[in-house]
Amino acid sequence: MRVVRLVCLVLYYGIVQFLPTSPAPGYRVAYALRRILVKGIFRRCGQGVVVKSRAYFGTGANVTVGDRSQLGRGLRADAHLTLGDDVVMGPDVMIMSWTHDISRTDVPMNKQGSIGPNPVVIGNDVWIGARSILLPGIRVGNHAVIGAGAVVTKDVPDYAVVGGVPARVLYFRGSNLDGRQE
C-alpha cells in the first residue's frame, strides 16, 4: 500500500494538482483524475469528492473525506483532518493541526519544536468561506457556516454562522439575526 500511496502522491503533487478547476475547459477530467489519486492517498475518500486545483494535504495518510465534499482551490491542510459529508469550501482555506511551541522564554521559538497533531474535525453540510483559517483541534458542528476570512480559534456549534477575527457566532441558521427562531 505504501508504494500505491507514494505513486499517487508523486502524480498528484507533480502534475495533477495543477490541472484546471471549473469553469476552465477540461475541468471534469481534472476532477476525475484528482479523485482517483486521492482515493489512493487518503485514509478514506467518500463518493463524489471534488478536489480543486492546488489543494495541499501533506501525505494525506490521516485525511478522511465524506461523500460529496469538496477540497477548495489552494487549500492548505495539515495531514490530520476529518471532513464530513457535503462540505464545501472556498479558495485558499487553511486548516492547521500543528502549531509551534512557544511556552519557554529562555529558548528561541524556532528551537522549541512543535505541538501536535491536534486533528481538525468538520461535520456534515458545512460551508467554509474563502481564506478562512481553522486552528489546531477545532471541531466544526453540522450545518455550520464559516464566513470568509474568519480565524476559527474555538469549536463551532451545530447550525452556527461564524465570522471575524477571532471568529464568533453571528447567528444560528434557521433563526432571525437576533437569534429568534423563524
N, CA, C and O of each residue as an XYZ file, in Angstrom:
728
protein
N       0.819     -1.201      0.000
C       0.000      0.000      0.000
C       0.862      1.264      0.000
O       0.466      2.284     -0.564
N       2.017      1.202      0.620
C       2.900      2.368      0.651
C       3.331      2.777     -0.755
O       3.442      3.967     -1.050
N       3.572      1.797     -1.620
C       4.003      2.096     -2.983
C       2.874      2.798     -3.735
O       3.120      3.769     -4.451
N       1.642      2.319     -3.580
C       0.496      2.935     -4.245
C       0.337      4.378     -3.776
O       0.161      5.282     -4.593
N       0.398      4.596     -2.453
C       0.280      5.959     -1.913
C       1.389      6.848     -2.463
O       1.131      7.987     -2.852
N       2.610      6.347     -2.500
C       3.742      7.135     -2.991
C       3.550      7.519     -4.461
O       3.787      8.666     -4.840
N       3.128      6.574     -5.275
C       2.891      6.862     -6.697
C       1.780      7.894     -6.846
O       1.896      8.835     -7.631
N       0.709      7.712     -6.091
C      -0.401      8.667     -6.159
C       0.043     10.061     -5.714
O      -0.334     11.054     -6.337
N       0.832     10.149     -4.655
C       1.330     11.445     -4.180
C       2.214     12.115     -5.224
O       2.078     13.313     -5.473
N       3.110     11.359     -5.831
C       4.005     11.921     -6.851
C       3.199     12.438     -8.042
O       3.453     13.537     -8.533
N       2.234     11.653     -8.505
C       1.406     12.090     -9.632
C       0.558     13.304     -9.257
O       0.437     14.248    -10.038
N      -0.032     13.274     -8.050
C      -0.877     14.394     -7.633
C      -0.057     15.680     -7.520
O      -0.361     16.670     -8.186
N       0.980     15.669     -6.677
C       1.745     16.902     -6.432
C       2.615     17.301     -7.624
O       2.916     18.481     -7.800
N       3.021     16.323     -8.447
C       3.879     16.635     -9.584
C       3.144     17.171    -10.797
O       3.680     17.999    -11.532
N       1.912     16.703    -11.015
C       1.201     17.056    -12.248
C      -0.254     17.448    -12.010
O      -0.668     18.558    -12.345
N      -1.020     16.536    -11.432
C      -2.478     16.613    -11.459
C      -3.034     17.772    -10.633
O      -4.101     18.295    -10.954
N      -2.334     18.181     -9.576
C      -2.847     19.312     -8.786
C      -2.923     20.591     -9.610
O      -3.682     21.496     -9.266
N      -2.161     20.682    -10.678
C      -2.117     21.902    -11.495
C      -3.154     21.932    -12.609
O      -3.298     22.950    -13.287
N      -3.869     20.848    -12.808
C      -4.889     20.811    -13.863
C      -6.047     21.736    -13.499
O      -6.198     22.096    -12.332
N      -6.865     22.127    -14.469
C      -7.857     23.192    -14.250
C      -8.996     22.832    -13.294
O      -9.276     21.667    -13.010
N      -9.629     23.892    -12.823
C     -10.818     23.831    -11.988
C     -11.947     24.497    -12.763
O     -11.698     25.348    -13.617
N     -13.177     24.118    -12.472
C     -14.347     24.687    -13.134
C     -14.289     26.216    -13.070
O     -13.941     26.756    -12.020
N     -14.608     26.920    -14.127
C     -15.225     26.510    -15.380
C     -14.241     26.351    -16.533
O     -14.662     26.359    -17.690
N     -12.952     26.209    -16.260
C     -11.962     26.091    -17.331
C     -12.189     24.806    -18.131
O     -12.643     23.801    -17.583
N     -11.874     24.843    -19.424
C     -12.020     23.635    -20.242
C     -11.197     22.480    -19.664
O     -10.055     22.672    -19.245
N     -11.777     21.301    -19.645
C     -11.087     20.115    -19.155
C     -11.205     19.882    -17.663
O     -10.593     18.955    -17.133
N     -11.986     20.710    -16.972
C     -12.043     20.578    -15.511
C     -12.630     19.241    -15.068
O     -12.238     18.714    -14.027
N     -13.564     18.684    -15.839
C     -14.175     17.410    -15.428
C     -13.147     16.279    -15.444
O     -13.153     15.420    -14.563
N     -12.285     16.279    -16.426
C     -11.207     15.282    -16.483
C     -10.264     15.486    -15.302
O      -9.841     14.517    -14.671
N      -9.934     16.738    -15.000
C      -9.058     17.039    -13.876
C      -9.669     16.579    -12.560
O      -8.978     16.001    -11.721
N     -10.966     16.833    -12.375
C     -11.646     16.389    -11.148
C     -11.585     14.867    -11.029
O     -11.321     14.335     -9.951
N     -11.829     14.168    -12.141
C     -11.817     12.703    -12.120
C     -10.420     12.174    -11.782
O     -10.286     11.248    -10.981
N      -9.397     12.749    -12.379
C      -8.024     12.305    -12.096
C      -7.648     12.559    -10.640
O      -7.056     11.697     -9.991
N      -7.989     13.735    -10.127
C      -7.673     14.025     -8.725
C      -8.428     13.087     -7.790
O      -7.870     12.624     -6.795
N      -9.696     12.804     -8.101
C     -10.488     11.892     -7.261
C      -9.855     10.501     -7.250
O      -9.767      9.877     -6.193
N      -9.418     10.010     -8.394
C      -8.770      8.692     -8.468
C      -7.512      8.671     -7.592
O      -7.279      7.717     -6.850
N      -6.714      9.723     -7.686
C      -5.458      9.756     -6.926
C      -5.694      9.873     -5.423
O      -5.026      9.191     -4.646
N      -6.624     10.720     -4.998
C      -6.821     10.872     -3.547
C      -7.420      9.609     -2.925
O      -7.259      9.376     -1.727
N      -8.103      8.799     -3.724
C      -8.597      7.517     -3.188
C      -7.421      6.618     -2.802
O      -7.552      5.770     -1.919
N      -6.285      6.799     -3.453
C      -5.084      6.047     -3.097
C      -4.230      6.740     -2.052
O      -3.245      6.174     -1.577
N      -4.598      7.954     -1.693
C      -3.816      8.749     -0.741
C      -4.505      8.832      0.616
O      -3.881      8.555      1.640
N      -5.773      9.208      0.641
C      -6.491      9.457      1.890
C      -6.789      8.166      2.640
O      -6.872      7.088      2.050
N      -6.947      8.299      3.947
C      -7.386      7.161      4.765
C      -8.762      6.705      4.289
O      -9.019      5.508      4.165
N      -9.652      7.678      4.020
C     -10.971      7.388      3.464
C     -11.369      8.532      2.546
O     -11.178      9.705      2.864
N     -11.923      8.164      1.404
C     -12.400      9.155      0.439
C     -13.786      8.715     -0.008
O     -13.941      7.666     -0.634
N     -14.795      9.522      0.316
C     -16.177      9.188      0.004
C     -16.510      9.295     -1.475
O     -15.657      9.607     -2.306
N     -17.763      9.031     -1.777
C     -18.273      9.105     -3.144
C     -18.411     10.569     -3.575
O     -18.780     11.423     -2.769
N     -18.117     10.856     -4.835
C     -18.366     12.171     -5.405
C     -17.523     13.299     -4.836
O     -17.926     14.460     -4.909
N     -16.370     12.988     -4.274
C     -15.481     14.012     -3.720
C     -14.883     14.835     -4.862
O     -14.524     14.297     -5.910
N     -14.782     16.153     -4.641
C     -14.160     17.057     -5.609
C     -12.934     17.671     -4.956
O     -13.014     18.240     -3.867
N     -11.800     17.552     -5.630
C     -10.560     18.184     -5.173
C     -10.189     19.209     -6.235
O      -9.871     18.859     -7.372
N     -10.235     20.464     -5.853
C      -9.928     21.527     -6.810
C      -8.419     21.748     -6.900
O      -7.657     21.179     -6.118
N      -7.995     22.562     -7.842
C      -6.568     22.706     -8.132
C      -5.768     23.230     -6.946
O      -6.232     24.049     -6.153
N      -4.567     22.727     -6.867
C      -3.548     23.149     -5.900
C      -3.934     22.947     -4.440
O      -3.448     23.666     -3.568
N      -4.795     21.987     -4.168
C      -5.103     21.631     -2.782
C      -3.920     20.856     -2.217
O      -3.409     19.939     -2.859
N      -3.486     21.227     -1.014
C      -2.362     20.574     -0.341
C      -2.867     19.936      0.950
O      -3.586     20.573      1.720
N      -2.496     18.690      1.184
C      -2.952     17.959      2.367
C      -1.851     17.050      2.909
O      -2.151     15.996      3.468
N      -0.593     17.433      2.757
C       0.521     16.628      3.258
C       0.535     15.262      2.617
O       0.301     15.126      1.416
N       0.811     14.243      3.423
C       0.827     12.879      2.892
C      -0.576     12.328      2.704
O      -0.765     11.343      1.991
N      -1.562     12.954      3.337
C      -2.944     12.507      3.221
C      -3.264     11.242      3.989
O      -4.404     10.779      3.956
N      -2.285     10.666      4.685
C      -2.489      9.393      5.381
C      -3.528      9.488      6.494
O      -4.171      8.492      6.826
N      -3.697     10.674      7.073
C      -4.656     10.863      8.164
C      -5.790     11.803      7.763
O      -6.345     12.514      8.600
N      -6.120     11.797      6.491
C      -7.217     12.617      5.981
C      -8.398     11.711      5.659
O      -8.254     10.697      4.976
N      -9.568     12.092      6.162
C     -10.806     11.380      5.881
C     -11.792     12.390      5.303
O     -12.034     13.443      5.894
N     -12.356     12.061      4.149
C     -13.290     12.965      3.474
C     -14.580     12.216      3.186
O     -14.564     11.140      2.589
N     -15.713     12.801      3.618
C     -17.022     12.190      3.420
C     -17.546     12.363      2.006
O     -16.893     12.968      1.156
N     -18.714     11.831      1.768
C     -19.355     11.858      0.454
C     -19.675     13.288      0.017
O     -20.118     14.120      0.809
N     -19.437     13.541     -1.270
C     -19.816     14.791     -1.945
C     -19.137     16.033     -1.355
O     -19.624     17.146     -1.557
N     -18.053     15.872     -0.650
C     -17.349     17.027     -0.089
C     -16.327     17.555     -1.081
O     -15.885     16.849     -1.987
N     -15.964     18.813     -0.885
C     -15.022     19.474     -1.791
C     -13.833     20.018     -1.024
O     -13.989     20.599      0.050
N     -12.654     19.829     -1.575
C     -11.450     20.482     -1.081
C     -11.210     21.659     -2.017
O     -10.976     21.470     -3.211
N     -11.266     22.852     -1.486
C     -11.231     24.061     -2.294
C      -9.892     24.336     -2.953
O      -8.854     23.812     -2.550
N      -9.945     25.169     -3.974
C      -8.750     25.581     -4.706
C      -7.768     26.250     -3.744
O      -8.129     27.165     -3.004
N      -6.528     25.779     -3.768
C      -5.496     26.378     -2.929
C      -5.592     26.009     -1.459
O      -4.951     26.649     -0.626
N      -6.387     24.979     -1.113
C      -6.478     24.528      0.281
C      -5.090     24.215      0.805
O      -4.262     23.640      0.098
N      -4.842     24.594      2.036
C      -3.600     24.230      2.729
C      -4.022     23.562      4.037
O      -4.433     24.235      4.982
N      -3.919     22.233      4.081
C      -4.346     21.487      5.269
C      -3.207     20.608      5.741
O      -2.559     19.931      4.943
N      -2.966     20.622      7.055
C      -2.039     19.655      7.621
C      -2.666     18.275      7.476
O      -3.829     18.149      7.094
N      -1.909     17.271      7.777
C      -2.312     15.903      7.450
C      -3.270     15.249      8.427
O      -3.477     14.040      8.330
N      -3.864     15.973      9.361
C      -4.782     15.364     10.324
C      -6.123     16.089     10.240
O      -6.357     17.077     10.935
N      -6.995     15.575      9.374
C      -8.233     16.266      9.055
C      -9.337     15.257      8.777
O      -9.129     14.258      8.089
N     -10.528     15.540      9.330
C     -11.714     14.761      9.010
C     -12.785     15.715      8.522
O     -13.163     16.652      9.226
N     -13.276     15.474      7.307
C     -14.390     16.235      6.733
C     -15.589     15.309      6.647
O     -15.464     14.170      6.196
N     -16.750     15.787      7.074
C     -17.979     15.018      6.951
C     -18.488     15.028      5.518
O     -17.749     15.340      4.585
N     -19.756     14.685      5.357
C     -20.410     14.690      4.046
C     -20.829     16.114      3.673
O     -21.150     16.919      4.548
N     -20.824     16.418      2.387
C     -21.374     17.661      1.827
C     -20.688     18.924      2.352
O     -21.338     19.953      2.536
N     -19.397     18.846      2.589
C     -18.627     20.023      2.995
C     -18.181     20.759      1.742
O     -17.700     20.147      0.788
N     -18.343     22.084      1.750
C     -17.931     22.928      0.629
C     -16.988     23.982      1.174
O     -17.211     24.517      2.260
N     -15.937     24.285      0.428
C     -15.038     25.348      0.879
C     -14.611     26.228     -0.280
O     -14.444     25.780     -1.414
N     -14.443     27.497      0.051
C     -13.947     28.456     -0.916
C     -12.448     28.306     -1.104
O     -11.824     27.427     -0.509
N     -11.871     29.170     -1.936
C     -10.438     29.082     -2.194
C      -9.587     29.551     -1.009
O     -10.011     30.352     -0.176
N      -8.372     29.013     -0.981
C      -7.307     29.462     -0.077
C      -7.624     29.284      1.404
O      -7.201     30.097      2.225
N      -8.355     28.246      1.751
C      -8.639     27.925      3.156
C      -7.396     27.276      3.764
O      -6.707     26.497      3.106
N      -7.116     27.609      5.031
C      -6.007     26.991      5.764
C      -6.579     26.239      6.965
O      -7.336     26.795      7.760
N      -6.201     24.960      7.082
C      -6.643     24.132      8.198
C      -5.393     23.534      8.830
O      -4.691     22.740      8.204
N      -5.119     23.918     10.073
C      -3.876     23.524     10.720
C      -4.127     22.535     11.854
O      -5.068     22.691     12.632
N      -3.275     21.519     11.937
C      -3.358     20.570     13.046
C      -2.073     20.560     13.878
O      -1.961     19.792     14.834
N      -1.128     21.387     13.528
C       0.134     21.538     14.264
C       0.351     23.014     14.567
O      -0.157     23.883     13.858
N       1.104     23.290     15.619
C       1.485     24.664     15.932
C       2.874     24.658     16.573
O       3.388     23.598     16.929
N       3.466     25.810     16.718
C       4.782     25.921     17.348
C       4.639     25.986     18.864
O       3.687     26.565     19.387
N       5.587     25.389     19.552
C       5.661     25.514     20.998
C       6.335     26.846     21.307
O       7.432     27.116     20.819
N       5.687     27.672     22.109
C       6.261     28.980     22.470
C       6.264     29.168     23.983
O       6.342     30.292     24.479
N       6.177     28.050     24.711
C       5.988     28.136     26.161
C       7.202     28.646     26.920
O       7.046     29.261     27.975
N       8.400     28.408     26.417
C       9.596     28.818     27.149
C      10.123     30.148     26.622
O      10.159     30.379     25.414
N      10.524     31.005     27.530
C      11.102     32.293     27.123
C      12.626     32.254     27.115
O      13.261     33.179     26.610
N      13.223     31.196     27.668
C      14.681     31.073     27.702
C      15.248     30.332     26.495
O      16.464     30.195     26.362
N      14.361     29.852     25.610
C      14.766     29.124     24.411
C      14.122     29.816     23.207
O      12.926     30.108     23.236
N      14.899     30.083     22.145
C      14.295     30.701     20.957
C      13.127     29.855     20.427
O      13.165     28.626     20.470
N      12.104     30.532     19.935
C      10.909     29.835     19.455
C      11.224     28.796     18.385
O      10.611     27.729     18.348
N      12.174     29.107     17.525
C      12.471     28.167     16.443
C      13.213     26.923     16.926
O      13.466     26.016     16.134
N      13.561     26.864     18.189
C      14.229     25.687     18.759
C      13.317     24.915     19.713
O      13.739     23.906     20.276
N      12.082     25.367     19.904
C      11.181     24.721     20.853
C      10.361     23.583     20.245
O       9.691     22.847     20.969
N      10.408     23.440     18.955
C       9.670     22.357     18.325
C       8.211     22.708     18.091
O       7.808     23.869     18.148
N       7.435     21.666     17.826
C       6.024     21.884     17.501
C       5.136     21.078     18.442
O       5.591     20.170     19.138
N       3.871     21.433     18.440
C       2.857     20.763     19.242
C       1.818     20.200     18.280
O       1.299     20.914     17.422
N       1.531     18.955     18.428
C       0.535     18.327     17.573
C       0.905     16.878     17.328
O       1.893     16.395     17.882
N       0.154     16.188     16.531
C      -1.008     16.714     15.831
C      -2.210     16.860     16.760
O      -2.388     16.104     17.715
N      -3.007     17.839     16.448
C      -4.264     18.084     17.133
C      -5.313     18.170     16.020
O      -5.576     19.254     15.499
N      -5.909     17.034     15.657
C      -6.756     16.951     14.455
C      -7.916     17.944     14.441
O      -8.447     18.331     15.483
N      -8.288     18.340     13.233
C      -9.452     19.193     12.995
C     -10.560     18.292     12.461
O     -10.340     17.481     11.562
N     -11.764     18.450     13.033
C     -12.914     17.647     12.625
C     -14.026     18.594     12.185
O     -14.446     19.476     12.935
N     -14.489     18.396     10.966
C     -15.538     19.234     10.393
C     -16.744     18.351     10.114
O     -16.625     17.317      9.456
N     -17.906     18.761     10.615
C     -19.131     17.974     10.500
C     -19.698     17.933      9.092
O     -19.019     18.269      8.121
N     -20.941     17.519      8.999
C     -21.652     17.393      7.723
C     -22.307     18.714      7.328
O     -22.704     19.503      8.186
N     -22.417     18.945      6.007
C     -23.141     20.096      5.471
C     -22.580     21.403      6.021
O     -23.308     22.217      6.589
N     -21.281     21.588      5.844
C     -20.591     22.780      6.340
C     -20.052     23.563      5.154
O     -19.533     22.982      4.200
N     -20.177     24.886      5.216
C     -19.603     25.769      4.217
C     -18.485     26.563      4.889
O     -18.700     27.235      5.897
N     -17.285     26.471      4.311
C     -16.120     27.188      4.822
C     -15.752     28.243      3.793
O     -15.357     27.917      2.673
N     -15.883     29.508      4.175
C     -15.656     30.613      3.256
C     -14.191     30.798      2.872
O     -13.285     30.300      3.540
N     -13.989     31.518      1.791
C     -12.656     31.772      1.244
C     -11.719     32.374      2.285
O     -12.104     33.227      3.085
N     -10.490     31.906      2.247
C      -9.394     32.406      3.081
C      -9.657     32.320      4.580
O      -9.098     33.095      5.356
N     -10.495     31.391      4.983
C     -10.692     31.132      6.407
C      -9.489     30.370      6.942
O      -8.798     29.677      6.195
N      -9.246     30.503      8.232
C      -8.169     29.784      8.903
C      -8.779     29.042     10.089
O      -9.446     29.648     10.928
N      -8.551     27.740     10.157
C      -9.014     26.912     11.274
C      -7.784     26.428     12.020
O      -6.907     25.793     11.434
N      -7.717     26.725     13.310
C      -6.552     26.385     14.122
C      -6.643     24.953     14.648
O      -7.712     24.344     14.606
N      -5.520     24.409     15.147
C      -5.480     23.014     15.571
C      -6.539     22.672     16.612
O      -6.837     23.458     17.511
N      -7.104     21.459     16.460
C      -8.044     20.922     17.429
C      -9.467     21.411     17.318
O     -10.304     21.041     18.141
N      -9.770     22.226     16.333
C     -11.109     22.787     16.170
C     -12.082     21.701     15.721
O     -11.743     20.835     14.915
N     -13.289     21.767     16.258
C     -14.393     20.918     15.814
C     -15.489     21.848     15.293
O     -15.944     22.746     16.002
N     -15.899     21.626     14.066
C     -16.955     22.431     13.451
C     -18.194     21.553     13.376
O     -18.162     20.465     12.801
N     -19.293     22.035     13.966
C     -20.532     21.269     14.029
C     -21.213     21.132     12.678
O     -20.833     21.780     11.703
N     -22.212     20.289     12.640
C     -23.005     20.058     11.436
C     -23.769     21.319     11.037
O     -24.229     22.073     11.894
N     -23.898     21.536      9.739
C     -24.714     22.606      9.152
C     -24.181     24.012      9.469
O     -24.923     24.989      9.365
N     -22.919     24.118      9.851
C     -22.333     25.411     10.207
C     -21.829     26.135      8.963
O     -21.622     25.529      7.912
N     -21.637     27.445      9.108
C     -21.061     28.285      8.061
C     -19.935     29.088      8.684
O     -20.106     29.715      9.729
N     -18.778     29.063      8.031
C     -17.639     29.866      8.471
C     -17.449     30.956      7.429
O     -17.155     30.672      6.267
N     -17.616     32.196      7.847
C     -17.533     33.321      6.931
C     -16.140     33.502      6.346
O     -15.141     33.114      6.952
N     -16.090     34.087      5.178
C     -14.817     34.336      4.503
C     -13.883     35.135      5.400
O     -14.290     36.112      6.029
N     -12.631     34.708      5.449
C     -11.614     35.419      6.204
C     -11.653     35.203      7.701
O     -10.862     35.811      8.423
N     -12.539     34.363      8.192
C     -12.647     34.112      9.637
C     -11.422     33.350     10.132
O     -10.854     32.532      9.409
N     -11.024     33.626     11.366
C      -9.976     32.856     12.037
C     -10.653     32.109     13.185
O     -11.013     32.702     14.202
N     -10.817     30.808     13.005
C     -11.559     29.992     13.956
C     -10.598     29.471     15.017
O      -9.720     28.659     14.726
N     -10.771     29.944     16.253
C      -9.882     29.603     17.356
C     -10.528     28.675     18.362
O      -9.846     28.150     19.243
N     -11.844     28.460     18.248
C     -12.537     27.548     19.163
C     -13.642     26.834     18.411
O     -13.991     27.206     17.291
N     -14.187     25.809     19.036
C     -15.200     24.971     18.388
C     -16.404     25.785     17.921
O     -16.767     26.797     18.522
N     -17.010     25.314     16.832
C     -18.185     25.960     16.240
C     -19.383     25.033     16.444
O     -19.337     23.875     16.029
N     -20.463     25.523     17.082
C     -21.630     24.660     17.318
C     -22.409     24.350     16.034
O     -22.248     25.022     15.015
N     -23.247     23.327     16.110
C     -24.151     22.998     15.003
C     -24.963     24.232     14.612
O     -25.384     25.000     15.477
N     -25.180     24.419     13.320
C     -26.013     25.470     12.730
C     -25.480     26.896     12.943
O     -26.144     27.856     12.551
N     -24.316     27.053     13.546
C     -23.783     28.399     13.795
C     -23.218     29.005     12.522
O     -22.631     28.311     11.692
N     -23.404     30.308     12.384
C     -22.745     31.091     11.348
C     -21.729     31.941     12.089
O     -22.095     32.771     12.921
N     -20.437     31.733     11.785
C     -19.382     32.446     12.491
C     -18.598     33.308     11.519
O     -18.519     33.009     10.327
N     -18.017     34.384     12.042
C     -17.187     35.250     11.227
C     -16.329     36.128     12.113
O     -16.576     36.251     13.313
N     -15.328     36.731     11.521
C     -14.477     37.665     12.228
C     -13.148     37.088     12.649
O     -12.844     35.919     12.410
N     -12.348     37.958     13.295
C     -11.023     37.597     13.772
C     -10.900     38.049     15.207
O     -10.786     39.253     15.438
N     -10.916     37.169     16.183
C     -11.217     35.745     16.028
C     -12.699     35.539     15.732
O     -13.533     36.395     16.026
N     -13.004     34.398     15.150
C     -14.393     34.112     14.775
C     -15.281     34.026     16.004
O     -14.890     33.504     17.049
N     -16.491     34.555     15.847
C     -17.502     34.455     16.905
C     -18.832     34.122     16.233
O     -19.017     34.346     15.037
N     -19.742     33.587     17.022
C     -21.055     33.235     16.481
C     -21.803     34.522     16.162
O     -21.986     35.377     17.029
N     -22.233     34.653     14.911
C     -23.015     35.806     14.478
C     -24.507     35.536     14.650
O     -25.256     36.404     15.099
N     -24.926     34.342     14.293
C     -26.301     33.886     14.477
C     -26.344     32.406     14.158
O     -25.334     31.818     13.772
N     -27.508     31.804     14.319
C     -27.697     30.396     14.013
C     -28.602     30.261     12.806
O     -29.605     30.967     12.701
N     -28.261     29.363     11.892
C     -29.103     29.100     10.729
C     -30.476     28.651     11.208
O     -30.591     27.877     12.158
N     -31.503     29.139     10.552
C     -32.864     28.802     10.946
C     -33.431     29.762     11.966
O     -34.542     29.560     12.457
N     -32.687     30.804     12.292
C     -33.194     31.824     13.241
C     -33.036     33.180     12.589
O     -32.290     33.328     11.621
N     -33.732     34.167     13.114
C     -33.516     35.529     12.658
C     -32.163     35.991     13.156
O     -31.576     35.338     14.018
N     -31.662     37.071     12.652
C     -30.343     37.558     13.055
C     -30.272     37.869     14.550
O     -29.184     37.867     15.125
N     -31.416     38.137     15.188
C     -31.401     38.407     16.622
C     -31.513     37.137     17.451
O     -31.628     37.204     18.675
N     -31.480     35.952     16.780
C     -31.477     34.690     17.491
C     -32.839     34.033     17.657
O     -32.911     32.889     18.104
N     -33.929     34.729     17.305
C     -35.254     34.126     17.425
C     -35.464     33.112     16.308
O     -35.005     33.317     15.185
N     -36.157     32.021     16.614
C     -36.464     31.008     15.607
C     -37.461     31.564     14.611
O     -38.382     32.299     14.967
N     -37.257     31.198     13.353
C     -38.196     31.620     12.296
C     -39.402     30.729     12.246
O     -40.291     30.938     11.420
